[in-house]
Amino acid sequence: MQHRIIVLGAGYAGAVAAGRLAKRLRREDVAITLVNAEPDFVERVRMHQLATGQNLRPRPFREMFAGTGVELKLAEVTAVDVDRRTVTVTDADSAEAQELAYDSLVYALGSHWNTHGVPGTAEHAHEIAGRPGALRLRERLARLEAGEPVVVVGGGLTGLEAATEIAEARPDLDVALAARGSLGDWLSPKGRGHLRDVCAGLGITVHENTAVTRVDADHVTTADGTSVPAAVTVWTTGFAVHPIARATTLEVSDTGQIVVDATMRSVSHPDVYAVGDAAMAMGPGDKPLRMSCASGTPAAWHAADTLAARLTGGKLPNASLRYFNQCISLGRKEGLIQYVTADDRAVRAALTGRLAALYKELVCKGAAWGVANPTLGMPTRRRPVVGSGTRAQEPSAVDAEA
């Protein structure tokens, strides 16, 4: 009988993990099922582009995984029982509930926008953490008349990309950015300087050291009581993980992320792996990896490789998850590549301008290519699963690492 592997979620991390497992393992030994609610891959790093009216290339999963042996199941995950090793899903077509059994689970359900409980945010703000939100914002921006105010709340990477993209695409709008700290305070002096120049050139009003405490239909209110006009508010203050993991007996962090070891395996349930935003994984300097494509993709490679090694009796890979740079698009013509230490701290060096924009575009295209071609560019030798004549079982932690 085949070893049943279920991958939940087909964002960057989940899709990459499914494809890499298909490349590493023999079809006669394993059955890989990829569960996702949408039929197409979502380039999450381009949602600010989608929101401003740009059209993205469709990437259907059925085409991407055709011939790989990965079975795509379009369904919404509603529950996970890690003690019974089952997943409950609601089929996208019939809306019927179904229970799927697994031997190994790769949890990659990702994250969504985080309102932080700020009053009025859920009712009045827009988000770009996914395609539905980006499309709603796209429709709303298209209806705005010249001179109307747009406020982007959040001075992180997503906020910077959203504010600059909107300001470049709609120079007739009054675009503002509200940042809790100073603008780009984590960047190098060169990076901060370039960021300020770009914002000034695009006419973006920057409210620094400003916490937004309420969102209304036509304005936001800051901690000091200031009212900032906003026909549209875009909320980009971070991400919150899918709540399903917290409802299980998995060990999770305060943020609801699944706590994993250095091989991306759950510390409480060795048949569960977590990748992407759903995982609380420690990186260099004993710092948690941040929620990002830059963390999720290499973590997915590592999880797939370690799971495959355990199933086949191979040697566990010794991968080091680290950072090299932060890539920020500042519209279509400007960019910022901030080089960082292994634990994600900015160094002096930074690439700016048009060349940085091209660099970021290549990174985005490379990430999408890796998902769209899940079994290309890797060794073709596949080892048989240990004990595949019956139901292959994963070795214990002691056996696997002996």
Beta strands, then each sheet from edge to edge (+ up, - down):
strand 1: 3-8
strand 2: 30-36
strand 3: 70-81
strand 4: 86-91
strand 5: 97-101
strand 6: 104-107
strand 7: 111-113
strand 8: 149-153
strand 9: 174-178
strand 10: 205-207
strand 11: 212-215
strand 12: 219-222
strand 13: 227-229
strand 14: 232-235
strand 15: 239-241
strand 16: 258-259
strand 17: 272-274
strand 18: 279-280
strand 19: 325-329
strand 20: 335-340
strand 21: 346-352
sheet 1: 5+ 4- 3+ 2+ 1+ 6+ 17+
sheet 2: 7+ 15-
sheet 3: 10+ 9+ 8+ 14+
sheet 4: 11+ 12- 13+
sheet 5: 16+ 18+
sheet 6: 19+ 20- 21+
end
